[in-house]
Amino acid sequence: MGVHHAGRAKRIGGVLFSSPLNIVLTLLAAWLLLMVVPALVDWGVLRATFSAESAQACRDAGGACWAFIAEKHRLILFGLYPYDEQWRPLVASVLLIGAVVASCMRRFWNRWLALVWAVALTATGVLMWGGVLGLSYVENERWGGLPLTLILATFGMGLAFPLGVLLALGRRSRLPAIKALCVVYIELVRGVPLISLLFMSSVMLPLFLPEGWSMDKLLRAQIAIILFAAAYLAELVRGGLQAIPKGQYEGADSLGLSYWQQMRLIVLPQALKIIIAPLVSMFILVFKDTSLVVIIGLFDLTQSAKASLADAAWPGYSVEAYLFIAAIYFVFCYAMSRYSQSLERQLRTGRER
């Protein structure tokens, strides 16, 4: 064990001090850490206020006011959802996270996983909307905070993934009409930012609906996220399909498999394994991009944090509020990143031989 640590330390030292430029950069980074870290610890821990009855106590301490987070955490996490009913979005969030965690475990990769998701999504809808089982009805205009972020990200990626796979297959199709339609869709959506799609879904989409029809703001935002994510996923999947050796297709043909059997049983599993890392990066991107719905008036996690700052009794604590939601985003994104690395190691086969 000692030899292992000594070898690791030697490799790290060789990287940090391998050249004059690396030596300068290492010393500069060490100097920045010595300047920044002690100041952050002093502000965020040593002089911080974790419990206070008023904002004045925080100002007197001079450090971070985590008491503000303790006072406003329910508004930040659940937005405008009725205060006495906030256990419902809490349970709904736990159910969604639990379904995602179950999906990440290989022993649950069977037909029962679909049932788990059906139960989780149904329970989430019942809890969030209510109106049944003695639960009061809550319109989705009052949804907000972390549950709304999880719903947008979960439904967005869940529905965008099969659409993205179909678009990737369509772009590689030998039928000119299907290929042209897929190419136009992918390039058009990838050529505009998500903000533009959100504005169009909020302003333009209702104009194309039949007279007398209406679509709430949340559903319009969800459609925009699905369409945006599907275009990018299509290109990731297409890259994985192009990496599959031609012999795999020929072998599938020799077995007499149909096109869809080839894709489902042989080609797509290998292609998806190749693109695990960029696929998870796309999941992380969509999860973070849900914060853009703030521009069309939805109370996601970012907007809820902004709303908590409007209290005149607790002014000037935006740093603490945004650090709090940044920590939430970091926990979810870091967990997804670590999972992708673990999954790559588990699925690694003889490619490196």
Summary of the structure (lengths in Angstrom):
residues: 353
radius of gyration: 24.7
end to end distance: 27.4
largest distance: 78.3
contacts: 1007
relative contact order: 0.09
helix: 78%
strand: 1%
